[in-house]
Amino acid sequence: MKRSLYGDSCSVMNEQLALYSDLFMLIAALVYAAAFILFTIDMATASATIRRLEADLAAQRGQVRTAPARETVGVAVGGSTAVGASDSDTARPAAAEPGVDADDDLVDEDMDYTGGGRRPVANVAVAVLAVGWALHAFAVVARGLAASRVPWGNLYEFMTTGALVITTVYLLFLLRKDLRFVGTFVTGIVVAMMCAATMGFPTPVGHLQPPLQTPWLVIHVSIAVLASSLFALTAAMSVLQLLQDRAEKRAAAGERSWAFLRLVPAAQGLENWSYRLNAVGFVMWTFTLIAGAIWAEAAWGRYWNWDTKEVWTFVIWVVYAAYLHARATRGWTGARAAWLSIVGFLCIVFNYTIVNTYFPGLHSYAGLPG
């Protein structure tokens, strides 16, 4: 029996393995939801984390000492309190440490924590996320083996594979940089994608449609998934950038903001990292556009057919090109750059959901006939 990398009408369907894939996909979605809850709890308990980080910072400076009995516990050096701390956070023993100002940066622009970054709940969340990734990876691989092809031949498979790539990219970045602060947003996107795939676009394992039976499926779609995962990460960072920018303005005005944002790099640092990652994603998306045109010529005899999916792919390219150009040459920094990054990702979401589902055309592969 003939087998191929991208699948054909003669490939073998393993229904039992496909059932295991569906089961593990649901379990992975539940584990991801647990990781999302844990990351959210870490955000909600940011005040305690800040106190630990400040204590670590004081210890590193060699200035930890027992406060004299006559000192009032909870009064910070110079009478300052943490930006965004609630009233219950005014009593902070770490803030009474000499040499530790409550306004000290706990994380720098390179996403390195000055106090070591002990965050037990966030660490458990990362471990749970890694378990979910392992289950998810098995489900995706099993799906591909069950169909005897790459597992991204329809919208269900594209979204589940895309969620796996987003998780993979995030976990790989965690090996180099401390991105736990963006965990809630990343896992939120992954959970949404898994729920949309398993509940909104469930598709039985089956053969590919003739236009998809080509090696270009592997090249074009794999790069598109990787680029989309980077754009998802930068969109999450851009949302945090907007929140951090607002918090910094409130702090300048002497107002309080959310305590969790003290665990997030400065808005400028978030913007710089978003710009770098968007630049890499843009190169990948450019290749996706070119590879798609070559595939279109091979499948339909024309490089460009003005299909709805093709048009939206180009629209996404224009949005991110405008973002890179505006920021590099026109000084579009701050909130305007963040909003452009978010708009670009929303265009990607629209392209892979609404366009695939409600706009019939040459790329109407949301569902997969058996």
C-alpha positions in Angstrom: 0.0 0.0 0.0 1.5 3.3 -1.0 2.3 5.9 1.6 3.5 9.4 1.2 4.5 12.4 3.3 1.6 14.6 2.3 -1.0 11.8 1.8 -3.0 10.5 -1.1 -6.0 8.4 -2.0 -4.0 5.2 -1.5 -2.6 6.0 2.0 -3.7 4.0 5.0 -6.1 5.4 7.5 -5.6 4.2 11.1 -8.9 4.9 12.8 -7.8 3.5 16.2 -4.7 5.8 16.3 -6.9 8.7 15.2 -9.2 8.0 18.2 -6.2 8.1 20.5 -5.1 11.3 18.9 -8.5 12.9 19.6 -8.5 11.7 23.2 -5.0 13.0 23.9 -5.9 16.3 22.2 -8.8 16.8 24.7 -6.6 15.8 27.6 -3.9 18.3 26.5 -6.6 21.0 26.2 -7.6 20.4 29.9 -4.0 20.4 31.0 -3.4 23.7 29.2 -6.5 25.1 30.9 -4.9 24.1 34.3 -1.7 25.9 33.3 -3.7 29.0 32.3 -5.4 29.0 35.8 -2.0 28.6 37.5 -0.5 31.5 35.5 -3.6 33.6 36.4 -3.2 32.7 40.1 0.5 33.8 39.8 -0.7 37.2 38.5 -3.3 37.5 41.3 -0.7 36.8 44.0 1.9 39.2 42.5 2.2 41.2 45.8 3.6 38.2 47.7 6.0 37.5 44.8 7.2 41.1 44.8 7.9 40.9 48.5 10.1 37.8 47.9 11.9 39.4 45.0 12.6 42.5 47.1 13.9 40.3 49.9 16.2 38.5 47.4 17.4 41.8 46.0 18.2 43.1 49.5 20.1 39.8 50.3 22.1 40.1 47.1 23.1 43.6 48.1 24.4 42.3 51.4 22.2 44.7 53.3 19.7 42.3 55.0 19.4 43.0 58.7 16.8 42.6 61.4 14.8 45.7 61.7 15.0 47.3 65.2 11.9 47.1 67.3 11.4 50.8 67.2 11.0 50.8 63.4 7.5 50.7 62.0 7.1 47.5 59.9 5.9 48.2 56.4 7.3 51.7 55.9 9.4 51.8 52.9 12.7 53.7 52.5 11.8 57.3 52.0 8.2 56.5 52.8 7.5 55.1 49.3 5.4 52.1 48.6 5.3 49.8 45.6 3.6 51.0 42.5 0.3 49.3 42.3 0.4 47.7 45.7 -2.9 47.4 47.4 -3.6 48.8 50.9 -2.8 45.4 52.4 0.6 45.6 50.7 1.7 48.7 52.6 3.0 46.5 55.4 6.0 44.9 53.6 8.9 43.8 55.7 11.1 43.6 52.6 10.4 47.3 51.9 12.0 48.2 55.2 15.2 46.7 54.2 17.9 49.4 53.8 18.9 50.0 50.2 15.8 48.4 48.7 13.6 51.1 47.2 10.1 49.9 46.4 10.4 51.6 43.0 13.5 49.5 42.1 13.1 47.5 38.9 12.6 43.9 39.7 13.1 42.8 36.1 15.3 44.5 33.5 14.7 45.1 29.7 16.5 41.8 29.0 13.8 40.0 31.0 16.2 39.0 33.8 14.9 39.3 37.4 17.2 41.2 39.8 16.3 39.0 42.7 16.4 35.6 41.2 12.7 35.4 40.4 11.4 32.7 42.9 7.8 32.3 41.8 6.5 28.8 42.9 3.1 29.1 41.3 4.5 30.2 38.0 7.1 27.4 38.1 4.3 24.9 38.7 2.4 26.4 35.8 5.4 26.0 33.5 5.7 22.4 34.6 2.1 21.7 33.9 2.4 23.5 30.5 5.3 21.2 29.7 3.2 18.1 30.5 0.4 19.5 28.3 2.9 20.0 25.5 4.0 16.4 25.7 0.4 15.1 25.5 -0.3 17.6 22.7 2.8 16.5 20.7 1.7 12.9 21.0 -1.8 13.8 19.7 -0.4 15.7 16.7 2.1 13.1 15.8 -0.5 10.3 16.2 -2.9 12.3 13.9 -0.2 12.5 11.2 0.6 8.8 11.5 -3.1 7.9 11.5 -3.5 9.7 8.2 -0.1 8.8 6.8 0.6 12.5 6.0 1.5 15.8 7.7 -1.1 16.8 10.3 -2.2 20.1 8.9 -4.5 19.4 6.0 -7.6 21.1 7.4 -8.6 23.9 9.8 -8.8 21.5 12.8 -5.3 20.1 12.2 -3.9 23.6 11.4 -5.2 25.0 14.7 -4.1 22.1 16.8 -0.6 22.1 15.2 -0.5 25.9 15.5 -1.2 25.7 19.2 1.5 23.1 19.6 4.0 25.3 17.8 3.1 28.4 19.9 3.6 26.3 23.1 6.9 25.0 21.7 8.2 28.4 20.9 7.2 29.7 24.3 8.8 26.9 26.2 12.0 27.3 24.1 12.1 31.0 24.9 11.7 30.1 28.6 15.0 28.3 28.4 16.8 31.5 27.5 14.6 34.3 28.9 12.2 34.5 31.8 8.8 35.0 30.0 6.7 33.7 32.8 5.0 37.1 33.0 3.4 36.6 29.6 2.3 33.0 30.4 -1.3 33.9 31.1 -1.7 35.5 27.7 0.1 32.7 25.8 -1.7 29.9 27.4 -5.0 31.8 27.0 -4.4 31.9 23.2 -3.4 28.2 23.2 -6.5 27.2 25.2 -8.7 29.3 22.8 -7.2 27.6 19.8 -7.6 24.1 21.2 -11.2 24.8 22.2 -12.0 26.2 18.8 -10.4 23.2 17.1 -11.9 20.5 19.2 -15.4 22.0 19.6 -15.8 24.3 16.6 -13.9 22.6 13.8 -13.8 18.8 14.6 -12.8 16.9 11.5 -12.4 13.1 11.2 -9.1 11.9 9.9 -9.2 11.5 6.1 -7.4 11.9 2.8 -6.2 15.3 1.5 -8.0 17.1 -1.3 -6.1 16.8 -4.6 -4.6 20.4 -4.6 -3.1 19.7 -1.2 -1.3 16.5 -2.3 2.0 18.2 -2.9 5.2 18.8 -1.0 4.4 22.5 -1.0 1.9 21.7 1.8 4.8 20.9 4.0 6.9 23.9 3.1 4.2 26.6 2.8 2.0 25.7 5.8 4.8 24.8 8.2 6.5 28.2 7.8 3.1 29.9 8.1 2.4 28.1 11.4 5.8 29.1 12.8 5.4 32.7 11.7 1.9 32.8 13.2 3.3 31.5 16.5 5.8 34.3 16.7 3.1 36.8 15.9 0.9 35.3 18.7 3.7 35.8 21.1 4.4 39.4 20.1 0.7 40.2 20.3 0.6 39.0 23.9 3.7 41.1 24.6 2.0 44.1 22.9 -1.0 43.8 25.1 1.3 43.8 28.2 3.1 46.7 26.7 -0.1 48.8 26.6 -0.9 47.8 30.2 2.6 48.6 31.3 2.7 52.0 29.5 -0.5 53.0 31.2 0.9 51.9 34.6 4.1 53.9 34.0 2.0 57.0 33.3 -0.1 56.4 36.4 3.0 56.0 38.5 4.4 59.3 37.1 1.2 60.9 38.3 1.6 59.4 41.7 -1.3 56.9 41.2 -1.4 53.2 41.9 -1.6 50.5 39.3 -1.8 46.7 39.2 1.0 45.1 41.4 1.6 42.4 38.8 3.1 44.9 36.4 6.1 45.3 38.6 7.0 41.8 37.5 6.8 42.8 33.8 9.7 44.5 32.0 9.3 48.2 31.1 7.0 49.1 28.2 10.1 50.1 26.1 11.7 46.7 26.8 8.6 44.8 25.7 8.4 46.9 22.6 12.0 46.2 21.6 11.5 42.5 22.0 8.2 42.6 20.1 9.9 44.5 17.2 12.7 41.9 17.0 10.4 38.9 17.0 8.0 40.6 14.5 10.9 41.2 12.2 11.7 37.5 12.2 8.0 36.6 11.8 7.7 39.0 8.9 10.6 37.3 7.0 8.8 34.0 7.5 5.5 35.4 6.4 7.1 36.8 3.3 8.4 33.4 2.4 4.9 32.0 3.1 3.5 34.5 0.6 6.1 33.6 -2.1 5.8 29.8 -1.5 2.0 30.2 -1.8 2.3 31.9 -5.1 4.5 29.2 -6.4 2.1 26.5 -5.2 -0.8 28.4 -6.8 1.0 28.4 -10.2 1.6 24.6 -9.9 -2.0 23.9 -8.8 -4.0 26.4 -10.9 -1.7 27.7 -13.5 -1.5 31.2 -12.1 0.7 32.8 -9.4 -2.1 35.0 -8.2 -5.8 34.4 -8.4 -7.3 37.1 -6.1 -8.7 34.4 -3.9 -10.0 35.7 -0.6 -7.4 33.7 1.3 -4.6 35.1 -0.9 -5.8 38.6 -0.5 -5.9 38.3 3.3 -2.5 36.8 3.4 -1.2 39.8 1.5 -3.2 42.1 3.9 -1.4 40.6 6.8 2.0 41.1 5.1 1.1 44.8 4.5 0.1 45.3 8.1 3.4 43.9 9.5 5.4 45.7 6.7 3.7 48.9 7.8 4.5 48.1 11.4 8.2 47.5 10.7 8.5 50.5 8.4 6.6 52.9 10.7 8.6 52.0 13.8 12.0 52.0 12.0 11.7 55.2 10.0 8.7 57.1 11.2 9.2 56.9 14.9 6.0 55.0 15.6 6.8 53.8 19.1 4.8 53.2 22.2 1.1 52.5 22.0 0.8 53.0 18.2 3.4 50.3 17.5 1.7 48.0 20.0 -1.7 48.5 18.4 -0.3 47.8 14.9 1.2 44.5 16.2 -2.1 43.5 17.8 -4.1 44.4 14.6 -1.7 42.2 12.6 -2.4 39.2 14.8 -6.2 39.9 14.7 -5.9 39.8 10.9 -4.2 36.4 11.2 -7.0 35.1 13.4 -9.6 36.5 11.0 -7.8 34.9 8.1 -7.7 31.4 9.6 -11.2 31.4 11.1 -13.7 33.7 9.3 -12.1 33.6 5.9 -11.6 29.8 5.9 -15.2 29.2 7.2 -17.4 31.8 5.5 -15.6 32.8 2.3 -15.7 30.0 -0.3 -12.8 29.9 -2.7 -9.8 28.0 -3.9 -8.5 27.7 -0.3 -11.7 26.3 1.2 -10.2 23.5 3.2 -11.7 24.1 6.6 -13.3 20.7 6.5 -11.8 17.6 5.1 -13.9 15.0 3.3 -13.0 11.4 4.0 
